[in-house]
Amino acid sequence: MMRRKRIKPVSERQAQCMPSIAALTVTVIVLAAASACGGSPAVKGHRRAARSFGTVATVDGKIVAVGRAGLFAVTRYTNRGRLDASFGTGGKVVTDVGSKPGAGYLAAGTRAVAVQRDRKIVALGWTSVVPPDPAGCNGGGNGHFALARYLPDGRLDRGFGTGGKVVDFGSNGADAGAVQADGKVVALRSNACDAGFVAALARYTSSGRLDHRFGTEGRVEITSFRPSHDVIIDPDRKIIVAGSTFSPDASPNLALARYLPDGRLDASFGSGGKVVAHFEGGSAAEGIALQADGKLVAVGWIHYQFALARYTDDGHLDSSFGSGGKVVTHLGPKDGFSDSGAVAVQADGKIIAAGAHEGPLGRHVFFTLARYTPSGHLDSSFGTGGKVVNKSLGAAFGLAIQSDGEVVVPAVRSSSSNAPFGSVLVRYTTDGRLDESFGKSARH
C-alpha cells in the first residue's frame, strides 16, 4: 500500500514560513515537563505568536517558545500568556547564527527547545550557509546544525560553543533535541525531507563541543531506520528515536529505536535495538513520551486515524494498553486523515496526544487533542468523550503539561479560515475546556 502523506495544513507559499507538522512535533526534556504549545488570536484563551512556533517548553510556570520563520528566535511568556519582560528584549531574543539569506528560501530557524536544570535554555535548528538547492529542505536552502544556549535572562551563554552558539555539519540541520542531566545535548537530523541526506544523531558536551565518546567523533548515522522528528533521553542516558520502518510491500510501520549512551543500538531493546508495531494500512511514529514506570508511549498516524502504541522497558508491546499494546482513534470524518505528532504523560498516568485532522483533499485542517486513561481508553472526563476538536484552529504541533495539569499547545490558524496565516499558543484546562484566562488582556 502506498504511504499516506503527512498532513499539509497550509499552502506551498505558507509552508515556506512553517515546516511540516512532523518537523514541528518535537518532544523536549524540560525538567519534569514535556513540550508545550499554542492556539488562535481570534478565540479567547489564545495568545498570538509573532512567528511560527517550532516547539515550546514550560519551566517555573513560564512558557518558552521557539519558531521557524527565517530567524533563530526564542520567546518567553508568563503563565498568563503575556510576553515576559525579564527575558531578552520585551520577552524576545533573536540570534544571528551565521545564516546567509537569499531570495526564495529561509535563512535560519529553530525547531526545538529544552530547559536545563539550571534554567539555561538550549535552542536547536538550522542555518542556511550555502546558495539554495531548489530540491532541498528548509524552504529551498541547505542547512547546517545550529544550536544556541541562553542564560535565564535571554543573554547568550558565552561558555557554550563560540559566544553561545554552535554551527556544525550540514544537510538539513537539527530537527529535534534533548538535554541530558549532565548538560550534554543530543540533536537529531531526520532524513525525511531529502532521500540524499543520511539521518544522524549528534551529541555535544555541556561546553558545546562534539562529544567524542559518542558514536564516531560525536555522531551516529541512522541507516536502517527512518526517524521522524522526535528524540528523548531516559534516566539511564539511553536515547530513544521515533520513526518508521518499511514492510516488503513498501508500507511504513510505526517504530522506535533505542541507543546506548555511547551511540550503539541497545540490543536489550526489542530486536537489535528497534521495535516495530504493525498497524493495518501503514503507520509511523511522530512523537514519544516516557512514563514514570519506564514504559514508552509512541504516537503517530495510521490510515485516517491517530495511532498509539505502548512498549515495556525491554521493547515489548504492553498488553495492558489498548488492544495488544495499540490504540487507534478516529478524530474526524472517516474520509479525512488524522495525525498525532506530540504526546505527553500526566502525573496520574493519563496520556494526551495532539495533532490534526485533515478533511478530504486537504481542504480543511482542524486542531485535535485526545486524552487516554493509563489503560488506553478515551478519557470521558476530557473534552467530548475524551476528544477536543477546534475548527477555528489548524494543526497542533507540540504539547506540554504544566505543573497545574493544564495543557499548552502551539497551533496554526485553520486552513478553512479567511483570517491571515499565523501561529498561536492555546491552553486547555484539565477537563479539556479552553482556558479563557490565558492571554486575556494581553496586547502586543
VEXDREN-2710 file (C-alpha; in Angstrom, 1 decimal):
% VEXDREN-2710
k/r/px/py/pz
1/MET/0.0/0.0/0.0
2/MET/1.2/3.5/-0.8
3/ARG/2.3/5.5/2.2
4/ARG/-0.2/8.2/3.3
5/LYS/1.2/11.7/3.0
6/ARG/1.5/13.7/6.2
7/ILE/-0.9/16.4/6.9
8/LYS/-0.2/19.6/5.0
9/PRO/-2.2/22.3/6.8
10/VAL/-1.2/25.3/4.6
11/SER/-0.4/26.3/1.1
12/GLU/3.0/25.9/-0.5
13/ARG/3.6/29.6/-0.1
14/GLN/2.7/29.5/3.6
15/ALA/4.8/26.4/4.1
16/GLN/7.9/28.4/3.3
17/CYS/7.3/30.1/6.6
18/MET/6.5/27.0/8.5
19/PRO/7.8/23.4/8.5
20/SER/5.6/20.4/8.2
21/ILE/3.7/19.1/11.2
22/ALA/6.3/16.3/11.5
23/ALA/9.1/18.8/11.6
24/LEU/7.4/20.8/14.4
25/THR/6.5/18.0/16.7
26/VAL/9.4/17.7/18.9
27/THR/9.4/16.2/22.4
28/VAL/11.8/18.0/24.7
29/ILE/13.2/17.2/28.1
30/VAL/12.1/20.2/30.2
31/LEU/12.8/19.3/33.9
32/ALA/9.7/17.2/34.7
33/ALA/7.6/18.6/31.8
34/ALA/7.3/17.7/28.2
35/SER/7.0/20.1/25.2
36/ALA/4.1/22.7/25.2
37/CYS/2.3/24.9/22.7
38/GLY/-0.4/27.3/21.4
39/GLY/-3.8/28.4/19.7
40/SER/-5.6/31.3/17.8
41/PRO/-5.8/35.0/18.5
42/ALA/-9.4/35.3/17.3
43/VAL/-10.5/33.0/20.1
44/LYS/-10.5/33.5/23.9
45/GLY/-7.8/31.5/25.6
46/HIS/-5.3/32.1/22.8
47/ARG/-2.1/34.1/22.6
48/ARG/-0.9/35.3/19.2
49/ALA/2.6/34.4/18.3
50/ALA/4.8/36.7/16.3
51/ARG/6.4/33.8/14.4
52/SER/5.6/30.2/13.7
53/PHE/6.5/28.1/16.7
54/GLY/8.8/25.1/16.4
55/THR/8.0/23.9/19.9
56/VAL/7.7/25.1/23.4
57/ALA/8.8/24.2/27.0
58/THR/7.5/25.1/30.4
59/VAL/9.5/25.9/33.5
60/ASP/8.6/27.7/36.7
61/GLY/5.2/28.4/35.2
62/LYS/6.7/30.3/32.3
63/ILE/6.4/29.2/28.6
64/VAL/9.4/29.2/26.3
65/ALA/8.7/29.1/22.6
66/VAL/10.9/28.8/19.5
67/GLY/9.9/29.1/15.9
68/ARG/11.0/28.9/12.3
69/ALA/10.3/31.9/10.1
70/GLY/13.7/32.9/8.7
71/LEU/15.0/33.7/12.2
72/PHE/16.7/31.9/15.1
73/ALA/14.3/33.2/17.7
74/VAL/13.2/32.4/21.3
75/THR/10.2/33.9/23.1
76/ARG/9.2/33.6/26.7
77/TYR/5.7/34.2/28.1
78/THR/4.4/34.4/31.6
79/ASN/1.9/31.9/33.0
80/ARG/-0.8/34.3/32.0
81/GLY/0.2/34.3/28.3
82/ARG/2.0/37.7/28.3
83/LEU/5.4/38.4/27.0
84/ASP/7.9/38.1/29.8
85/ALA/9.7/41.4/30.1
86/SER/12.5/39.9/32.2
87/PHE/13.7/37.9/29.2
88/GLY/15.7/39.3/26.3
89/THR/14.1/42.5/24.8
90/GLY/10.4/42.6/25.8
91/GLY/10.3/38.8/26.1
92/LYS/12.1/38.0/22.8
93/VAL/15.6/37.1/21.6
94/VAL/16.7/36.9/18.0
95/THR/20.2/35.4/17.3
96/ASP/22.4/35.6/14.3
97/VAL/23.7/32.1/13.7
98/GLY/25.7/32.9/10.6
99/SER/22.9/32.4/8.1
100/LYS/23.1/33.7/4.5
101/PRO/19.6/34.6/3.4
102/GLY/18.7/34.6/-0.3
103/ALA/15.7/35.1/-2.5
104/GLY/13.1/32.4/-2.1
105/TYR/14.4/30.5/0.8
106/LEU/14.7/30.8/4.6
107/ALA/17.9/31.9/6.3
108/ALA/17.6/30.1/9.6
109/GLY/15.1/28.6/12.0
110/THR/14.6/27.0/15.4
111/ARG/12.9/23.6/15.7
112/ALA/13.3/22.5/19.3
113/VAL/13.9/24.0/22.7
114/ALA/15.0/22.5/26.1
115/VAL/15.4/24.0/29.5
116/GLN/18.3/22.7/31.6
117/ARG/18.2/22.1/35.3
118/ASP/20.0/25.4/35.9
119/ARG/17.3/27.1/33.8
120/LYS/19.5/27.8/30.9
121/ILE/17.7/27.5/27.6
122/VAL/19.0/25.4/24.6
123/ALA/17.6/26.1/21.2
124/LEU/18.2/23.8/18.2
125/GLY/17.6/24.3/14.5
126/TRP/19.4/25.1/11.3
127/THR/21.1/27.8/9.4
128/SER/21.5/28.2/5.6
129/VAL/25.1/28.7/4.7
130/VAL/25.2/27.9/1.0
131/PRO/23.1/29.0/-2.0
132/PRO/19.7/27.3/-2.2
133/ASP/19.0/24.0/-3.7
134/PRO/15.5/24.1/-5.2
135/ALA/15.1/20.4/-4.3
136/GLY/16.4/20.8/-0.8
137/CYS/14.9/21.3/2.6
138/ASN/14.2/24.4/4.7
139/GLY/12.3/26.3/2.0
140/GLY/14.9/25.5/-0.6
141/GLY/18.2/26.1/1.3
142/ASN/20.7/23.7/2.6
143/GLY/21.0/23.8/6.3
144/HIS/23.7/23.2/8.9
145/PHE/23.1/22.2/12.5
146/ALA/22.7/25.3/14.7
147/LEU/22.5/25.4/18.4
148/ALA/22.4/28.3/20.9
149/ARG/22.4/28.3/24.7
150/TYR/20.9/31.2/26.6
151/LEU/21.1/32.3/30.2
152/PRO/17.8/32.5/32.1
153/ASP/17.6/36.2/31.2
154/GLY/17.9/35.6/27.5
155/ARG/21.6/36.5/27.1
156/LEU/23.8/34.1/25.1
157/ASP/25.8/31.8/27.3
158/ARG/29.4/32.5/26.4
159/GLY/30.5/29.3/27.9
160/PHE/28.8/27.3/25.2
161/GLY/30.4/26.9/21.7
162/THR/31.6/30.1/20.2
163/GLY/30.0/33.0/22.0
164/GLY/27.0/30.8/23.0
165/LYS/26.5/29.3/19.5
166/VAL/27.4/26.1/17.6
167/VAL/27.2/25.7/13.9
168/ASP/28.0/22.1/12.8
169/PHE/27.8/19.7/9.8
170/GLY/25.3/20.3/7.1
171/SER/22.3/18.6/5.4
172/ASN/19.0/19.6/7.0
173/GLY/20.0/21.0/10.3
174/ALA/18.7/19.7/13.7
175/ASP/15.1/18.6/13.7
176/ALA/14.8/17.6/17.4
177/GLY/16.9/17.5/20.5
178/ALA/17.1/16.8/24.2
179/VAL/19.4/17.7/27.1
180/GLN/20.9/15.1/29.4
181/ALA/21.0/15.5/33.1
182/ASP/24.8/16.2/32.8
183/GLY/24.2/19.1/30.4
184/LYS/25.1/17.2/27.2
185/VAL/22.9/18.0/24.2
186/VAL/21.6/15.3/21.8
187/ALA/20.5/16.6/18.4
188/LEU/18.6/14.6/15.7
189/ARG/18.7/15.2/12.0
190/SER/15.9/13.4/10.1
191/ASN/16.3/12.3/6.5
192/ALA/12.6/12.7/5.8
193/CYS/13.0/15.8/3.6
194/ASP/15.5/14.5/1.0
195/ALA/16.5/11.0/0.2
196/GLY/20.1/12.0/-0.4
197/PHE/20.6/13.1/3.3
198/VAL/21.5/10.5/5.9
199/ALA/19.7/10.8/9.2
200/ALA/22.1/11.2/12.2
201/LEU/22.3/11.8/15.9
202/ALA/25.0/14.1/17.3
203/ARG/25.9/14.7/20.9
204/TYR/27.6/17.8/22.3
205/THR/29.3/18.4/25.6
206/SER/28.0/20.9/28.0
207/SER/30.6/23.4/26.6
208/GLY/29.2/22.9/23.0
209/ARG/31.9/20.6/21.6
210/LEU/31.1/17.3/19.8
211/ASP/31.3/14.5/22.3
212/HIS/33.9/12.0/21.0
213/ARG/32.7/9.4/23.4
214/PHE/29.5/9.1/21.3
215/GLY/29.5/7.2/18.1
216/THR/32.2/8.2/15.6
217/GLU/33.6/11.6/16.6
218/GLY/30.4/12.6/18.3
219/ARG/28.0/11.4/15.6
220/VAL/25.9/8.3/14.7
221/GLU/24.4/7.7/11.3
222/ILE/21.0/6.2/11.1
223/THR/20.6/4.0/8.1
224/SER/18.3/1.0/8.8
225/PHE/15.6/3.1/10.4
226/ARG/13.7/6.2/9.2
227/PRO/13.5/8.7/12.0
228/SER/10.7/11.3/12.2
229/HIS/11.3/14.3/14.3
230/ASP/11.4/13.3/18.0
231/VAL/14.1/12.1/20.4
232/ILE/14.0/11.7/24.1
233/ILE/16.6/10.6/26.8
234/ASP/15.7/8.2/29.6
235/PRO/17.2/8.3/33.2
236/ASP/19.9/5.8/32.1
237/ARG/21.0/8.2/29.4
238/LYS/19.7/5.9/26.7
239/ILE/18.4/7.8/23.6
240/ILE/15.0/6.9/22.0
241/VAL/14.1/8.0/18.5
242/ALA/10.7/7.8/16.9
243/GLY/10.2/6.9/13.2
244/SER/9.2/4.1/10.9
245/THR/10.5/1.0/9.0
246/PHE/9.1/-0.4/5.8
247/SER/7.5/-3.7/5.1
248/PRO/8.2/-5.7/1.9
249/ASP/5.0/-4.1/0.3
250/ALA/6.6/-0.6/1.0
251/SER/4.0/0.3/3.6
252/PRO/5.5/2.0/6.7
253/ASN/5.3/0.7/10.2
254/LEU/5.4/2.6/13.5
255/ALA/8.8/2.1/15.0
256/LEU/11.2/3.2/17.8
257/ALA/15.0/2.8/18.1
258/ARG/17.0/3.0/21.3
259/TYR/20.7/3.8/21.6
260/LEU/23.1/3.3/24.4
261/PRO/25.0/6.3/25.9
262/ASP/27.9/5.5/23.6
263/GLY/25.8/5.6/20.5
264/ARG/25.4/1.9/19.8
265/LEU/22.0/0.4/19.3
266/ASP/20.7/-1.1/22.6
267/ALA/20.5/-4.9/21.9
268/SER/18.3/-5.3/25.1
269/PHE/15.5/-3.3/23.5
270/GLY/13.2/-5.1/21.0
271/SER/15.1/-6.8/18.2
272/GLY/18.6/-5.4/17.9
273/GLY/17.6/-2.1/19.4
274/LYS/14.4/-1.5/17.4
275/VAL/10.7/-2.2/17.9
276/VAL/8.0/-2.2/15.3
277/ALA/4.2/-2.0/15.7
278/HIS/2.3/-3.2/12.7
279/PHE/-1.0/-1.4/12.0
280/GLU/-3.1/-2.4/9.0
281/GLY/-2.7/0.2/6.3
282/GLY/0.7/1.5/7.4
283/SER/1.7/3.9/10.2
284/ALA/4.6/5.9/11.5
285/ALA/5.7/7.2/15.0
286/GLU/5.9/11.0/15.2
287/GLY/6.1/11.6/18.9
288/ILE/7.3/9.7/22.0
289/ALA/7.0/10.1/25.8
290/LEU/8.5/8.3/28.7
291/GLN/6.2/7.2/31.6
292/ALA/7.3/7.3/35.2
293/ASP/7.4/3.4/35.2
294/GLY/9.8/3.4/32.2
295/LYS/7.2/2.4/29.6
296/LEU/7.3/4.3/26.3
297/VAL/4.3/5.8/24.6
298/ALA/4.6/6.4/20.8
299/VAL/2.0/8.4/18.8
300/GLY/1.6/8.9/15.1
301/TRP/-0.7/8.1/12.3
302/ILE/-2.5/5.2/10.7
303/HIS/-4.7/5.5/7.6
304/TYR/-7.2/8.3/8.6
305/GLN/-6.6/7.9/12.4
306/PHE/-4.5/8.6/15.5
307/ALA/-2.2/5.7/16.3
308/LEU/-0.7/5.0/19.7
309/ALA/1.5/2.1/20.9
310/ARG/3.0/1.5/24.3
311/TYR/6.1/-0.5/25.0
312/THR/7.7/-2.0/28.1
313/ASP/11.2/-1.0/29.0
314/ASP/12.6/-4.0/27.1
315/GLY/10.7/-3.2/23.9
316/HIS/7.7/-5.5/24.0
317/LEU/4.2/-4.2/23.2
318/ASP/2.4/-3.6/26.6
319/SER/-0.6/-5.9/26.6
320/SER/-2.3/-3.9/29.4
321/PHE/-2.7/-0.9/26.9
322/GLY/-5.5/-0.8/24.4
323/SER/-5.6/-3.9/22.2
324/GLY/-2.4/-5.8/22.4
325/GLY/-0.5/-2.6/23.2
326/LYS/-2.0/-0.5/20.4
327/VAL/-4.8/2.1/20.2
328/VAL/-6.5/3.6/17.1
329/THR/-8.7/6.7/17.4
330/HIS/-11.0/8.4/14.8
331/LEU/-10.7/12.2/15.3
332/GLY/-12.9/13.3/12.4
333/PRO/-14.8/12.1/9.4
334/LYS/-13.6/8.8/8.0
335/ASP/-12.9/10.3/4.6
336/GLY/-10.3/12.6/6.1
337/PHE/-6.8/11.9/7.6
338/SER/-5.8/12.2/11.3
339/ASP/-2.2/12.5/12.5
340/SER/-0.9/12.8/16.1
341/GLY/2.6/14.3/16.3
342/ALA/3.0/15.1/20.0
343/VAL/2.4/13.2/23.3
344/ALA/2.8/13.8/27.0
345/VAL/2.0/11.8/30.1
346/GLN/0.3/13.4/33.1
347/ALA/1.4/12.8/36.7
348/ASP/-1.6/10.4/37.1
349/GLY/-0.6/8.3/34.1
350/LYS/-3.2/9.7/31.7
351/ILE/-1.9/10.3/28.2
352/ILE/-2.6/13.3/26.0
353/ALA/-1.9/13.3/22.2
354/ALA/-2.1/16.4/20.0
355/GLY/-2.3/16.7/16.2
356/ALA/-4.7/17.5/13.4
357/HIS/-7.5/16.1/11.3
358/GLU/-7.3/16.9/7.5
359/GLY/-10.5/16.8/5.5
360/PRO/-11.0/15.3/2.1
361/LEU/-8.4/16.6/-0.5
362/GLY/-6.7/18.6/2.3
363/ARG/-9.3/21.3/2.2
364/HIS/-9.6/21.8/6.0
365/VAL/-7.2/21.0/8.8
366/PHE/-8.5/21.1/12.4
367/PHE/-6.8/21.2/15.7
368/THR/-7.2/17.9/17.7
369/LEU/-6.5/16.6/21.2
370/ALA/-7.3/13.3/22.8
371/ARG/-6.7/12.1/26.3
372/TYR/-6.5/8.4/27.3
373/THR/-6.6/6.6/30.6
374/PRO/-3.5/4.6/31.6
375/SER/-5.1/1.5/30.0
376/GLY/-5.6/3.2/26.7
377/HIS/-9.3/4.1/26.7
378/LEU/-10.5/7.5/25.8
379/ASP/-11.0/9.6/29.0
380/SER/-14.6/10.7/29.1
381/SER/-13.8/13.4/31.6
382/PHE/-11.8/15.3/29.0
383/GLY/-13.5/17.3/26.2
384/THR/-16.2/15.4/24.5
385/GLY/-15.8/11.7/25.0
386/GLY/-12.1/12.2/25.5
387/LYS/-11.5/14.4/22.4
388/VAL/-11.2/18.1/21.6
389/VAL/-11.7/19.3/18.0
390/ASN/-11.2/23.0/17.5
391/LYS/-12.2/24.0/13.9
392/SER/-11.1/27.6/14.5
393/LEU/-7.5/26.3/14.6
394/GLY/-5.3/24.3/12.3
395/ALA/-2.8/21.7/13.2
396/ALA/-1.5/21.4/16.8
397/PHE/2.3/20.8/16.6
398/GLY/3.5/20.4/20.1
399/LEU/2.4/19.7/23.6
400/ALA/3.3/20.4/27.2
401/ILE/1.6/19.8/30.5
402/GLN/2.1/22.5/33.1
403/SER/2.6/21.7/36.8
404/ASP/-1.1/22.5/37.5
405/GLY/-2.2/20.0/34.9
406/GLU/-3.2/22.5/32.2
407/VAL/-2.2/21.7/28.7
408/VAL/-0.3/24.2/26.5
409/VAL/-0.3/23.6/22.7
410/PRO/1.0/25.6/19.7
411/ALA/-1.1/25.6/16.6
412/VAL/-1.7/27.4/13.4
413/ARG/-5.0/29.0/12.2
414/SER/-7.4/26.7/10.5
415/SER/-6.8/26.4/6.8
416/SER/-10.6/26.9/6.3
417/SER/-10.4/30.3/7.9
418/ASN/-10.2/33.6/6.0
419/ALA/-8.1/35.1/8.7
420/PRO/-4.4/35.8/8.0
421/PHE/-2.0/32.9/8.4
422/GLY/-0.3/32.8/11.8
423/SER/0.7/30.8/14.8
424/VAL/-0.8/30.9/18.2
425/LEU/-0.5/29.4/21.7
426/VAL/-3.6/27.8/23.3
427/ARG/-4.1/26.4/26.7
428/TYR/-6.7/23.9/27.9
429/THR/-7.9/23.2/31.4
430/THR/-7.6/19.7/32.9
431/ASP/-11.1/18.8/31.7
432/GLY/-10.5/19.9/28.1
433/ARG/-12.0/23.4/28.1
434/LEU/-10.3/26.4/26.5
435/ASP/-8.6/28.4/29.3
436/GLU/-10.1/31.8/28.7
437/SER/-7.7/33.4/31.3
438/PHE/-4.7/32.7/29.1
439/GLY/-3.6/35.7/27.0
440/LYS/-6.6/37.7/28.2
441/SER/-6.0/41.5/28.2
442/ALA/-2.6/40.9/26.6
443/ARG/-2.0/43.3/23.7
444/HIS/1.2/43.0/21.7
END
